[in-house]
Amino acid sequence: MNPDATVTPATPARLRTPARLRLDRALDRIDLLFRGMTARADEVQCVCHWGDEDELALLKVPDVPLDPDLLGRTWRASDWDDHGAVLRRVLPQFARRLADGLVPDHLMDEAGRSFARGRWQRWPAPQQAAVREFLRAWWTDLLDTPRPAVPAHAALVLCAEASGTLGPWLDIWEARDHPVAGRHLAEAAARWEYDLLGENTLPWTAGDSEPEAVPAPEALRDELTAWLVRHAVPRLRALEGVSEGLPRRIRLLGLTGPARWEHPDWQSLPYPHRG
């Protein structure tokens, strides 16, 4: 069973905040623009590993709802002849499952790569705009939600993988200058610090199936690190309830060589020495 089919919502019905209303409008726009879409008539798939002929036939009929298991297997498959057409066929359901928190956190990277494989940024302008607005509205709503169904650190992976860029999503996070978005930042920074400080690696696995779509992991790591040092350190220091040790450790990301290894804050950390 696809794990995508077994997840239940993590939160109750959402309040109708401005961010949620924007997301609802974006989802309605996806429904409208991608109504009637189908996979190509000659699209094929492996019966042994993906599904049967009847399931494949459903993708060639517009607007028939897919059960969650079939939907998950469809967007996760990486070997469609025309991934873009398949993605357009399932996008209304797929987008709503993302918005409702019904795609597991550990599949956010795969979900982002599914968007990238679909080459959505080459679709007709109205379709591009609808996907871009959905991603931005979903991300903004999540940052404004105290207990989102998808944690910010996981959603950022999807947005970066889907769009092939990190900066715009960090800019949106920076602009949400309120305690809720700040707490999401504290949670993410605490989760990322070991990979960034101790291993000097990006704290998620960047896709390599679409080399034209996603920058090298090192470039993403450097961009994330610079943003955390510039933005997260002062924000975390000002955020109530955050341990003073977290911004001090994140500040170490701005130091290199002996300036880092010999810093008193580094000496207390269980990270390997990297001189």
SULCORKA-V39820 format. One record per run of one state. SS is the DSSP state (@ for helix, = for strand, . for the rest). FROM is the first residue (numbers start at 1). TO is the last residue. If there is no record, write none. Layout:
ss->{SS | SS}
from->{FROM | FROM}
to->{TO | TO}
//
This chain:
ss->{. | @ | . | @ | . | @ | . | @ | . | @ | . | @ | . | @ | . | @ | . | @ | . | @ | . | @ | . | @ | . | @ | . | @ | . | @ | .}
from->{1 | 3 | 6 | 18 | 34 | 53 | 59 | 68 | 77 | 83 | 100 | 105 | 118 | 120 | 123 | 125 | 144 | 152 | 164 | 167 | 176 | 179 | 200 | 217 | 239 | 244 | 255 | 258 | 262 | 264 | 268}
to->{2 | 5 | 17 | 33 | 52 | 58 | 67 | 76 | 82 | 99 | 104 | 117 | 119 | 122 | 124 | 143 | 151 | 163 | 166 | 175 | 178 | 199 | 216 | 238 | 243 | 254 | 257 | 261 | 263 | 267 | 275}
//
